[in-house]
Amino acid sequence: MNRDEIIRKQKEYIWPSVAHYYADPLVLERGEGTRLYDTDGTEYLDFFGGILTVSAGHCRPEIVEKTSRQSATLGHTSTLYPTEPQVDLAEKLAQLTPGKLRKSFFTNSGTEANETAIMIAKIHTDRQEVMALRHGYSGRSALAMTLTGHASWRASGTQILGIKHAHNAYCYRCPFGLTPSSCGTACAKDMEDLIRTSTSGKIACFLGEPVQGVGGFIIPPPDYFRIIFDIVKKHGGLFISDEVQTGFARTGKYWFGIEHWGIEPDIMVMAKGIANGAPMGATVATSEVADSFTGLTISTYGGNPVSATAALATIEVLEKCDAPRRVEALGAHFLGGLKKLEEKHDWIGDVRGIGLMQAIELVKDRESRDPSPEAAVRLFEETKKRRLLIGKGGLFGNVIRITPPLTVTKEEIDEALGKLDESFAAMA
Ligand SMILES: Cc1ncc(COP(=O)(O)O)c(C=O)c1O
């Protein structure tokens, strides 16, 4: 089928609310490592990785080989029967995760994994109230949309009761108008006031992303989560770390994002990079929390042997290349290059990043810091012309998100930096 036919069918048969990047959508056909190819065979450097999902590179041969073999051996069982890939994956997650996290429940997506996390927290604490973060993104179910702190992603208006949103640590646009050097992390301390004034004081849990992804790669200061953790614990709540974007070495140095803040969560939520694109969500809890759910639950596709095999094979690739260390080094190199672009191009208000989760926040001018979603649209078109794929996010749609597969090379990062530089120059 040619490109025009695919676009025609998309318009005719897919819900129009499914948005695409670019004025003229890109129809992709094939992938290999960090490269993607469209229907005309044009090659692109993929620096968004299927929204931080293709962690080990497109069509990585070891993963393809293992999942193909598993598909031909046993493709589906449901959670009613134990299988080797599922228990092996659960064991691996118990080994990789920090603290006492031990038992997993598998689903198909980050949304379901977040649903599961909130459900077990409510069951465990026998409480209903949930604390989330402004600018957070949690998925597309009714509960996940209510947890989300972006009006644009809550568009259905469906609401679940009992969720309150605390301040995030958006230092570039501090909600209190303060600066990091002297603010005393007021945003985190406000959690106490929020619980005291907007809840019964008895909360079930807090759920937050260590680095907000859709929110525009917002990286809290070193003491932020410790303050939040202590307040949440004081009020009897569980701490849930949503690692859907930050998991599996994406932030470098550690396997999971929250480890940068020295926090041991009660529950961790994973998806995206866990299985290199195969549908897989995991909710990992301490035994104490997991064991408190004594009722029946089932997920028809949860822990599917092919997806579990994909996850095991992906983790093996990441372990073999020592992803935490490699991503830390590559991330520092990338950030250095982006900071140089910041010096050159006035569109750039802020550059921030951790590991291979790098962001450029675009502004109308540096003084006002007014967000420029228009500049993001222009940069997208210019980078597309130069065959570089990037992502977008932020409350105002003005934050460029750059997240190549974790197997990217230093040379490819330099290639992307060159293309970004040329694209900014073309916008001037
Ligand atoms: C932090 C976070 N949590 C949850 C989700 C939802 O995951 P999914 O799209 O797999 O349902 C996302 C998706 O972008 C996410 O970024």
The ligand as an SDF file (V2000), in Angstrom:
LIG
                    3D

 16 16  0  0  0  0  0  0  0  0999 V2000
    4.6320    8.6340   32.9070 C   0  0  0  0  0  0  0  0  0  0  0  0
    3.5880    7.9150   32.1290 C   0  0  0  0  0  0  0  0  0  0  0  0
    2.7160    7.1270   32.7910 N   0  0  0  0  0  0  0  0  0  0  0  0
    1.7640    6.4500   32.1300 C   0  0  0  0  0  0  0  0  0  0  0  0
    1.6470    6.5310   30.7630 C   0  0  0  0  0  0  0  0  0  0  0  0
    0.5900    5.7630   30.0390 C   0  0  0  0  0  0  0  0  0  0  0  0
    1.1700    4.7000   29.3480 O   0  0  0  0  0  0  0  0  0  0  0  0
    0.4010    4.0120   28.1200 P   0  0  0  0  0  0  0  0  0  0  0  0
    0.3500    4.9930   27.0010 O   0  0  0  0  0  0  0  0  0  0  0  0
    1.2570    2.8000   27.8390 O   0  0  0  0  0  0  0  0  0  0  0  0
   -0.9380    3.6170   28.6140 O   0  0  0  0  0  0  0  0  0  0  0  0
    2.5320    7.3290   30.0410 C   0  0  0  0  0  0  0  0  0  0  0  0
    2.4320    7.4390   28.5730 C   0  0  0  0  0  0  0  0  0  0  0  0
    3.0100    8.2850   27.9390 O   0  0  0  0  0  0  0  0  0  0  0  0
    3.5230    8.0450   30.7500 C   0  0  0  0  0  0  0  0  0  0  0  0
    4.3870    8.8440   30.1140 O   0  0  0  0  0  0  0  0  0  0  0  0
  1  2  1  0
  2  3  1  0
  2 15  2  0
  3  4  2  0
  4  5  1  0
  5  6  1  0
  5 12  2  0
  6  7  1  0
  7  8  1  0
  8  9  2  0
  8 10  1  0
  8 11  1  0
 12 13  1  0
 12 15  1  0
 13 14  2  0
 15 16  1  0
M  END
$$$$
